[in-house]
Amino acid sequence: MTVVSIRQPGYLPSMGFFKKIQSCDIFVFLDDVQFTKNDWDNRNKIKTSEGIMWLTVPVVYKFGQKLNEIKIANNGNWKDKHRKAIKLNYQKSRFFENYWTEIDDILAKEWDTLIDLNFILIDYFSSKMGINTKTIRSSELNIKSTGSERLLEICKRVSSDTYLSGELGKNYLDEEIFKQSKIKIIYEKFQHPIYTQLGNIFQSNMSIIDLLFNEGEKSKTILENLKTY
């Protein structure tokens, strides 16, 4: 069985994103699909003493542009705001110093495109989580179809016989065309774990930095022990 999973490369993704990468044999980054405004492509959440905070990368955006075409709007001070927010809210966490210098260096650089920033962060966190899954960018496959047909074609191109879909895939996937092509669909059943966090109220689905800053090397074991299907 060769399992493939497919998803857009978002900004500072949550642990569920990295679990999906870890759970398959081949992970395809959907980098040439239409950019989604106010979604995970350019933003994510961190935990604060007052709840959650959204960190959003400002972009220069025109309707219909692909994710890998999106430029960052670097005429403001978003980088400083993100760096200050992360440091302020996590500097007291147990393993903050283990990762902060490297993360801060990445965020401090001048990035022209959103996709380049997202990929360098994803590569960094994958390395810290011990994830070695083979990855491919969908733009390398030059597929023109859309929707379920696109996902099916990706599976065929990478010689996969099993597609690991998010649970919401039940609402939109055309299961029949996968069945006709003898490609099995597995729907993810991700159960978010409770781990050490600053503060008294646990907040789930934060950026992966929340897990790393609070659990350090133990983050690998926490991720590995989760079941997705």
PAMI-229355 format. One record per residue: residue number from 1; y, z, x of N, C-alpha, C in turn; residue in one letter. Coordinates in Angstrom, 1 decimal. Layout:
NUM;Y;Z;X;Y;Z;X;Y;Z;X;A
...
REM end
This chain:
1;-1.2;0.0;0.8;0.0;0.0;0.0;1.2;0.0;0.9;M
2;2.1;-0.9;0.6;3.4;-1.0;1.3;4.5;-0.7;0.3;T
3;5.2;0.4;0.5;6.2;0.9;-0.5;7.6;0.5;0.0;V
4;8.4;-0.2;-0.8;9.8;-0.5;-0.5;10.7;0.2;-1.5;V
5;11.8;0.6;-1.0;12.9;1.2;-1.9;14.2;0.4;-1.5;S
6;15.1;0.4;-2.5;16.3;-0.5;-2.4;17.4;0.3;-3.0;I
7;18.5;0.4;-2.2;19.7;1.1;-2.7;20.9;0.7;-1.9;R
8;22.1;0.9;-2.5;23.4;0.7;-1.7;23.6;1.8;-0.7;Q
9;24.1;1.4;0.5;24.5;2.4;1.5;25.8;3.1;1.2;P
10;25.7;4.3;0.6;26.9;5.0;0.2;27.6;5.9;1.3;G
11;28.6;6.5;1.0;29.4;7.3;1.9;28.9;8.8;1.9;Y
12;28.6;9.3;3.1;28.1;10.7;3.2;27.1;11.0;2.2;L
13;26.0;10.3;2.1;25.0;10.4;1.0;24.4;11.8;0.8;P
14;23.8;12.0;-0.3;23.1;13.3;-0.6;21.7;13.3;0.0;S
15;21.1;14.4;-0.1;19.7;14.5;0.5;18.7;13.7;-0.3;M
16;19.0;13.4;-1.6;18.1;12.6;-2.4;18.1;11.1;-1.8;G
17;19.2;10.7;-1.3;19.2;9.3;-0.7;18.3;9.3;0.5;F
18;18.4;10.3;1.3;17.6;10.3;2.6;16.1;10.5;2.3;F
19;15.8;11.3;1.2;14.4;11.5;0.8;13.8;10.1;0.4;K
20;14.6;9.3;-0.3;14.1;8.0;-0.7;13.8;7.1;0.5;K
21;14.7;7.2;1.5;14.4;6.4;2.7;13.1;6.9;3.4;I
22;12.9;8.2;3.4;11.8;8.9;4.1;10.5;8.5;3.3;Q
23;10.6;8.3;2.0;9.4;8.2;1.2;8.8;6.8;1.1;S
24;9.4;5.8;1.8;8.9;4.5;1.7;8.6;3.9;3.1;C
25;8.0;2.8;3.1;7.6;2.1;4.4;8.8;1.2;4.9;D
26;9.5;0.6;3.9;10.6;-0.3;4.2;11.7;0.1;3.2;I
27;12.9;0.3;3.8;14.1;0.6;2.9;15.1;-0.5;3.1;F
28;15.5;-1.1;2.0;16.4;-2.2;2.0;17.8;-1.7;1.5;V
29;18.8;-1.9;2.3;20.2;-1.5;2.0;20.8;-2.7;1.2;F
30;21.2;-2.4;0.0;21.9;-3.4;-0.9;23.3;-3.5;-0.4;L
31;23.6;-4.3;0.6;24.9;-4.4;1.1;25.7;-5.6;0.6;D
32;25.0;-6.5;-0.1;25.7;-7.7;-0.5;25.8;-7.8;-2.1;D
33;25.8;-6.6;-2.7;26.0;-6.6;-4.2;27.4;-6.3;-4.5;V
34;27.8;-6.4;-5.7;29.2;-6.2;-6.1;29.6;-4.7;-5.9;Q
35;30.7;-4.5;-5.3;31.2;-3.1;-5.0;31.5;-2.4;-6.4;F
36;31.1;-1.2;-6.5;31.3;-0.4;-7.7;32.4;0.6;-7.5;T
37;33.4;0.5;-8.2;34.6;1.4;-8.1;34.2;2.7;-8.7;K
38;34.7;3.8;-8.1;34.5;5.2;-8.6;33.1;5.5;-8.7;N
39;32.3;5.1;-7.7;30.8;5.4;-7.6;30.5;5.9;-6.3;D
40;29.3;5.9;-5.8;28.8;6.5;-4.6;29.1;5.6;-3.4;W
41;29.5;4.4;-3.6;29.8;3.5;-2.4;30.8;4.1;-1.5;D
42;31.9;4.7;-2.0;32.9;5.2;-1.1;33.3;6.6;-1.3;N
43;32.4;7.4;-1.9;32.8;8.8;-2.1;31.5;9.7;-2.2;R
44;31.7;11.0;-2.0;30.6;11.9;-2.3;31.2;13.3;-2.4;N
45;30.3;14.3;-2.6;30.8;15.7;-2.9;30.4;16.7;-1.8;K
46;31.3;17.6;-1.6;31.0;18.8;-0.7;31.2;20.0;-1.5;I
47;30.7;21.1;-1.0;30.8;22.4;-1.7;32.0;23.2;-1.2;K
48;32.8;23.8;-2.1;33.9;24.7;-1.7;33.7;26.0;-2.4;T
49;34.6;27.0;-2.0;34.5;28.3;-2.6;34.9;28.3;-4.1;S
50;35.5;27.2;-4.6;35.9;27.0;-6.0;35.0;26.0;-6.7;E
51;33.9;25.5;-6.1;33.1;24.6;-6.8;32.8;23.4;-5.9;G
52;33.1;22.2;-6.4;32.8;21.0;-5.7;34.1;20.2;-5.4;I
53;34.1;19.4;-4.4;35.3;18.6;-4.0;34.8;17.2;-3.7;M
54;35.5;16.2;-4.3;35.1;14.8;-4.0;35.9;14.3;-2.8;W
55;35.2;13.7;-1.9;35.8;13.0;-0.7;35.7;11.5;-0.9;L
56;36.8;10.9;-1.1;36.8;9.5;-1.4;37.5;8.7;-0.3;T
57;36.9;7.6;0.1;37.5;6.7;1.1;38.3;5.7;0.3;V
58;39.6;5.6;0.6;40.4;4.6;-0.2;40.1;3.2;0.3;P
59;40.0;2.3;-0.6;39.7;0.9;-0.2;40.6;-0.1;-0.8;V
60;40.7;-1.3;-0.1;41.4;-2.4;-0.6;40.4;-3.3;-1.4;V
61;40.6;-3.3;-2.7;39.5;-3.8;-3.6;40.0;-4.9;-4.6;Y
62;39.2;-6.0;-4.7;39.4;-7.0;-5.7;38.1;-7.1;-6.5;K
63;38.3;-7.2;-7.8;37.1;-7.3;-8.7;36.2;-8.4;-8.2;F
64;34.9;-8.1;-8.1;33.9;-9.1;-7.8;33.6;-9.1;-6.3;G
65;34.3;-8.4;-5.5;34.0;-8.4;-4.0;32.7;-7.7;-3.8;Q
66;32.0;-8.1;-2.8;30.7;-7.5;-2.4;31.0;-6.3;-1.6;K
67;30.0;-5.3;-1.6;30.2;-4.1;-0.8;30.5;-4.4;0.6;L
68;29.8;-5.3;1.2;30.0;-5.6;2.7;31.3;-6.3;3.0;N
69;32.1;-6.6;1.9;33.4;-7.2;2.1;34.6;-6.3;2.0;E
70;34.3;-5.0;1.6;35.3;-4.1;1.2;36.0;-3.5;2.5;I
71;37.3;-3.6;2.5;38.1;-3.1;3.6;38.6;-1.7;3.3;K
72;38.7;-0.8;4.3;39.3;0.5;4.1;40.8;0.4;4.1;I
73;41.4;1.2;3.2;42.9;1.2;3.1;43.3;2.3;4.1;A
74;43.7;1.9;5.3;44.0;2.8;6.4;45.5;3.1;6.6;N
75;46.2;2.9;5.5;47.6;3.2;5.5;48.0;4.6;5.2;N
76;47.0;5.4;4.9;47.2;6.8;4.6;46.6;7.7;5.6;G
77;46.4;9.0;5.2;45.7;9.9;6.1;44.4;10.5;5.6;N
78;43.6;9.6;4.9;42.4;10.0;4.3;41.4;10.7;5.4;W
79;41.4;10.1;6.6;40.5;10.7;7.6;40.8;12.1;7.9;K
80;42.1;12.4;8.1;42.5;13.8;8.4;42.2;14.7;7.2;D
81;42.4;14.2;6.0;42.0;15.0;4.8;40.6;15.3;4.7;K
82;39.7;14.4;5.0;38.3;14.6;4.9;37.8;15.5;6.0;H
83;38.3;15.3;7.2;37.9;16.2;8.3;38.4;17.6;8.1;R
84;39.6;17.8;7.6;40.1;19.1;7.4;39.3;19.8;6.3;K
85;39.0;19.1;5.2;38.3;19.6;4.1;36.9;20.1;4.5;A
86;36.2;19.2;5.3;34.9;19.6;5.7;34.9;20.8;6.7;I
87;35.8;20.8;7.6;35.9;21.9;8.5;36.3;23.2;7.8;K
88;37.2;23.2;6.9;37.7;24.4;6.2;36.5;25.0;5.3;L
89;35.8;24.1;4.7;34.7;24.6;3.8;33.4;24.9;4.4;N
90;33.2;24.4;5.7;31.9;24.6;6.3;31.9;25.3;7.6;Y
91;33.1;25.6;8.2;33.1;26.2;9.5;32.4;27.6;9.6;Q
92;32.2;28.3;8.5;31.5;29.5;8.6;30.0;29.4;8.3;K
93;29.6;28.2;8.1;28.1;28.0;7.9;27.4;28.2;9.2;S
94;26.1;28.5;9.1;25.4;29.0;10.3;25.3;27.9;11.4;R
95;25.1;26.6;11.0;24.8;25.6;11.9;25.9;24.5;12.0;F
96;27.1;24.9;11.6;28.3;24.0;11.6;28.5;23.4;13.0;F
97;28.5;24.3;14.0;28.8;23.8;15.4;27.8;22.9;15.9;E
98;26.6;22.9;15.4;25.5;22.0;15.9;25.8;20.5;15.6;N
99;26.6;20.3;14.6;26.8;18.9;14.1;28.2;18.4;14.0;Y
100;29.1;19.4;13.9;30.5;19.0;13.6;31.2;18.1;14.6;W
101;31.0;18.3;15.9;31.7;17.5;16.9;31.4;16.0;16.7;T
102;30.1;15.8;16.5;29.6;14.4;16.4;30.1;13.7;15.1;E
103;30.0;14.5;14.0;30.5;14.0;12.7;32.0;13.8;12.8;I
104;32.7;14.7;13.3;34.2;14.6;13.4;34.6;13.4;14.3;D
105;33.9;13.1;15.3;34.1;12.0;16.2;34.0;10.7;15.4;D
106;32.9;10.6;14.5;32.7;9.4;13.7;33.9;9.2;12.7;I
107;34.2;10.3;12.1;35.3;10.2;11.0;36.7;9.9;11.6;L
108;36.9;10.3;12.9;38.2;10.2;13.5;38.5;8.7;14.0;A
109;37.4;7.9;14.1;37.6;6.6;14.6;38.3;5.7;13.6;K
110;38.8;4.6;14.0;39.4;3.6;13.1;38.3;2.7;12.6;E
111;38.1;2.7;11.3;37.1;1.8;10.7;37.8;0.8;9.8;W
112;37.4;-0.4;10.0;38.0;-1.5;9.3;37.3;-1.7;7.9;D
113;36.0;-1.8;7.9;35.2;-2.0;6.7;34.4;-0.7;6.3;T
114;34.3;-0.6;5.0;33.6;0.6;4.5;32.1;0.6;4.9;L
115;31.5;-0.6;4.9;30.1;-0.7;5.2;29.8;-0.2;6.6;I
116;30.7;-0.5;7.6;30.4;-0.1;9.0;30.5;1.4;9.1;D
117;31.4;2.1;8.4;31.5;3.5;8.4;30.3;4.1;7.7;L
118;29.9;3.6;6.6;28.7;4.1;5.9;27.5;4.0;6.7;N
119;27.3;2.9;7.4;26.0;2.7;8.1;26.0;3.6;9.4;F
120;27.1;3.8;10.0;27.1;4.7;11.2;26.8;6.1;10.8;I
121;27.3;6.5;9.7;27.0;7.9;9.2;25.5;8.0;8.8;L
122;25.0;7.0;8.1;23.6;7.0;7.6;22.7;7.1;8.8;I
123;23.0;6.3;9.8;22.2;6.2;11.0;22.2;7.6;11.7;D
124;23.4;8.2;11.8;23.5;9.5;12.4;22.6;10.6;11.6;Y
125;22.8;10.7;10.3;22.0;11.7;9.6;20.6;11.4;9.5;F
126;20.2;10.1;9.5;18.7;9.8;9.6;18.1;10.3;10.9;S
127;18.8;10.1;12.0;18.3;10.6;13.3;18.2;12.1;13.3;S
128;19.1;12.8;12.7;19.1;14.3;12.6;18.0;14.8;11.7;K
129;17.6;14.0;10.7;16.5;14.3;9.8;15.2;13.8;10.2;M
130;15.1;13.2;11.4;13.9;12.7;11.9;13.3;11.5;11.1;G
131;14.1;10.7;10.5;13.7;9.6;9.7;13.6;8.3;10.5;I
132;12.4;7.7;10.5;12.2;6.5;11.3;11.8;5.3;10.5;N
133;12.0;5.3;9.2;11.6;4.2;8.3;12.3;2.9;8.7;T
134;11.6;1.8;8.6;12.1;0.5;8.9;13.2;0.2;7.9;K
135;14.3;-0.3;8.3;15.4;-0.6;7.3;15.8;-2.1;7.5;T
136;16.2;-2.7;6.4;16.7;-4.1;6.4;18.0;-4.1;5.5;I
137;18.9;-5.0;5.8;20.0;-5.2;4.9;19.7;-6.4;4.0;R
138;20.0;-6.3;2.7;19.7;-7.3;1.8;20.4;-8.6;2.1;S
139;21.6;-8.5;2.8;22.4;-9.7;3.2;21.6;-10.6;4.2;S
140;20.6;-10.0;4.9;19.8;-10.7;5.8;18.8;-11.6;5.1;E
141;18.5;-11.3;3.8;17.5;-12.0;3.1;18.0;-13.2;2.3;L
142;19.3;-13.2;2.1;20.0;-14.4;1.5;19.4;-14.7;0.1;N
143;19.3;-13.6;-0.7;18.8;-13.8;-2.1;19.9;-14.0;-3.1;I
144;19.8;-15.0;-3.9;20.9;-15.3;-4.9;20.7;-14.7;-6.3;K
145;19.5;-14.4;-6.6;19.2;-13.9;-8.0;19.8;-12.5;-8.2;S
146;19.9;-12.0;-9.4;20.5;-10.7;-9.7;19.5;-9.9;-10.6;T
147;19.9;-8.6;-10.8;19.1;-7.8;-11.7;17.7;-7.5;-11.2;G
148;16.8;-7.4;-12.1;15.4;-7.2;-11.8;14.8;-8.3;-10.9;S
149;15.2;-9.5;-11.2;14.7;-10.7;-10.4;15.1;-10.5;-8.9;E
150;16.2;-10.0;-8.7;16.7;-9.8;-7.3;15.8;-8.7;-6.6;R
151;15.6;-7.6;-7.3;14.7;-6.6;-6.7;13.3;-7.0;-6.5;L
152;12.8;-7.8;-7.4;11.4;-8.4;-7.3;11.4;-9.3;-6.0;L
153;12.4;-10.2;-5.9;12.4;-11.1;-4.8;12.5;-10.4;-3.4;E
154;13.2;-9.3;-3.4;13.3;-8.5;-2.2;11.9;-7.9;-1.8;I
155;11.2;-7.4;-2.8;9.9;-6.9;-2.6;9.0;-8.0;-2.0;C
156;9.1;-9.2;-2.5;8.2;-10.3;-2.1;8.6;-10.7;-0.6;K
157;9.9;-10.7;-0.3;10.3;-11.1;1.0;9.9;-10.2;2.1;R
158;9.8;-8.9;1.8;9.4;-7.9;2.8;7.9;-7.6;2.7;V
159;7.2;-8.4;1.9;5.7;-8.3;1.7;5.3;-6.9;1.2;S
160;6.0;-6.4;0.2;5.7;-5.1;-0.4;4.9;-5.3;-1.6;S
161;3.9;-4.4;-1.9;3.2;-4.5;-3.1;3.5;-3.3;-4.1;D
162;4.5;-2.5;-3.6;4.9;-1.3;-4.4;6.4;-1.1;-4.3;T
163;7.1;-1.0;-5.5;8.5;-0.7;-5.5;8.8;0.7;-6.0;Y
164;9.4;1.5;-5.1;9.8;2.8;-5.5;11.2;2.8;-6.1;L
165;11.3;3.0;-7.4;12.6;2.9;-8.1;13.1;4.3;-8.4;S
166;14.4;4.4;-8.6;15.0;5.6;-9.1;14.5;5.9;-10.5;G
167;14.6;7.1;-11.0;14.1;7.4;-12.3;14.8;6.6;-13.4;E
168;16.1;6.3;-13.2;16.9;5.6;-14.2;16.5;4.1;-14.2;L
169;15.7;3.7;-13.3;15.2;2.3;-13.4;14.4;2.0;-14.6;G
170;13.9;3.1;-15.3;13.1;2.9;-16.5;14.0;2.3;-17.6;K
171;15.4;2.4;-17.4;16.3;2.0;-18.5;16.7;0.5;-18.3;N
172;16.4;-0.1;-17.1;16.9;-1.5;-16.9;15.9;-2.4;-16.3;Y
173;14.8;-1.9;-15.6;13.9;-2.8;-14.9;13.1;-3.6;-15.9;L
174;12.9;-4.9;-15.6;12.0;-5.8;-16.3;10.6;-5.6;-15.7;D
175;9.8;-4.6;-16.3;8.5;-4.3;-15.7;7.5;-5.4;-15.7;E
176;7.7;-6.3;-16.7;6.7;-7.4;-16.9;6.7;-8.4;-15.7;E
177;7.9;-8.7;-15.2;7.9;-9.7;-14.1;7.3;-9.1;-12.8;I
178;7.4;-7.7;-12.7;6.8;-7.1;-11.5;5.2;-7.1;-11.7;F
179;4.8;-6.9;-13.0;3.4;-6.9;-13.3;2.8;-8.3;-13.0;K
180;3.5;-9.3;-13.4;3.1;-10.7;-13.2;2.9;-11.0;-11.8;Q
181;3.8;-10.4;-10.9;3.7;-10.6;-9.5;2.8;-9.7;-8.8;S
182;2.1;-8.8;-9.5;1.2;-7.8;-9.0;1.9;-6.9;-8.0;K
183;3.1;-6.5;-8.4;3.8;-5.5;-7.6;4.0;-4.2;-8.5;I
184;3.5;-3.1;-8.0;3.5;-1.9;-8.8;4.8;-1.2;-8.7;K
185;5.3;-0.6;-9.8;6.5;0.1;-9.8;6.2;1.6;-9.9;I
186;6.8;2.4;-9.0;6.7;3.9;-9.0;8.1;4.4;-9.3;I
187;8.2;5.3;-10.3;9.5;5.8;-10.6;9.6;7.2;-9.9;Y
188;10.7;7.4;-9.2;11.0;8.6;-8.5;11.1;9.8;-9.4;E
189;10.6;10.9;-8.9;10.7;12.2;-9.7;11.2;13.2;-8.7;K
190;12.5;13.0;-8.3;13.1;13.9;-7.3;13.5;15.2;-7.9;F
191;13.0;16.3;-7.3;13.3;17.7;-7.7;14.1;18.3;-6.6;Q
192;15.4;18.6;-6.9;16.3;19.1;-5.9;15.9;20.5;-5.5;H
193;15.7;20.8;-4.2;15.4;22.2;-3.8;16.6;23.1;-3.8;P
194;16.3;24.4;-3.8;17.3;25.4;-3.6;17.2;25.8;-2.1;I
195;18.3;25.7;-1.4;18.3;26.1;0.0;19.5;27.0;0.2;Y
196;19.7;27.5;1.4;20.8;28.4;1.8;22.1;27.7;1.7;T
197;23.1;28.3;1.0;24.4;27.7;0.9;25.4;28.9;1.0;Q
198;26.6;28.5;1.4;27.7;29.5;1.4;28.1;29.7;-0.1;L
199;28.5;31.0;-0.4;28.8;31.3;-1.8;27.7;31.7;-2.6;G
200;28.0;32.2;-3.8;26.9;32.8;-4.7;26.3;31.8;-5.7;N
201;27.0;30.7;-6.0;26.5;29.8;-7.0;26.0;28.5;-6.3;I
202;24.8;28.2;-6.5;24.2;27.0;-5.8;24.7;25.7;-6.4;F
203;25.1;24.8;-5.6;25.5;23.5;-6.1;24.6;22.4;-5.6;Q
204;23.9;21.7;-6.4;23.0;20.6;-6.0;23.7;19.3;-5.8;S
205;23.0;18.4;-5.2;23.4;17.0;-5.0;24.7;16.9;-4.2;N
206;24.9;17.8;-3.2;26.0;17.7;-2.3;25.7;16.6;-1.2;M
207;26.7;16.3;-0.5;26.5;15.4;0.7;25.4;16.1;1.6;S
208;24.7;15.3;2.4;23.7;15.8;3.3;24.3;16.8;4.3;I
209;25.6;16.7;4.5;26.2;17.6;5.5;26.0;19.1;5.0;I
210;26.0;19.3;3.7;25.8;20.6;3.2;24.5;21.2;3.6;D
211;23.4;20.4;3.5;22.1;20.9;4.0;22.1;21.1;5.5;L
212;22.6;20.2;6.2;22.5;20.3;7.7;23.3;21.5;8.2;L
213;24.6;21.7;7.7;25.4;22.8;8.2;24.8;24.2;7.8;F
214;24.1;24.2;6.7;23.5;25.5;6.3;22.1;25.8;6.8;N
215;21.3;24.8;7.0;19.9;25.0;7.4;19.5;24.4;8.7;E
216;20.4;23.6;9.4;20.1;23.2;10.7;18.8;22.4;10.8;G
217;18.0;22.7;11.9;16.7;22.0;12.1;15.8;22.2;11.0;E
218;15.9;23.2;10.2;15.0;23.5;9.1;15.2;22.4;8.0;K
219;16.3;21.7;8.0;16.6;20.6;7.1;15.5;19.6;7.0;S
220;14.9;19.3;8.2;13.8;18.3;8.3;12.6;18.8;7.5;K
221;12.3;20.0;7.6;11.1;20.5;6.9;11.4;20.6;5.4;T
222;12.6;21.0;5.0;12.9;21.0;3.6;12.8;19.6;3.0;I
223;13.3;18.6;3.7;13.2;17.2;3.2;11.7;16.7;3.1;L
224;11.0;17.0;4.2;9.6;16.5;4.3;8.8;17.1;3.2;E
225;9.0;18.4;2.8;8.2;19.1;1.8;8.5;18.7;0.4;N
226;9.5;17.9;0.1;9.9;17.5;-1.2;8.9;16.3;-1.6;L
227;8.6;16.3;-2.9;7.8;15.2;-3.4;8.7;14.3;-4.3;K
228;8.5;13.0;-4.1;9.4;12.1;-4.9;8.6;11.4;-6.0;T
229;7.2;11.3;-5.9;6.4;10.7;-6.9;5.0;11.2;-6.8;Y
REM end
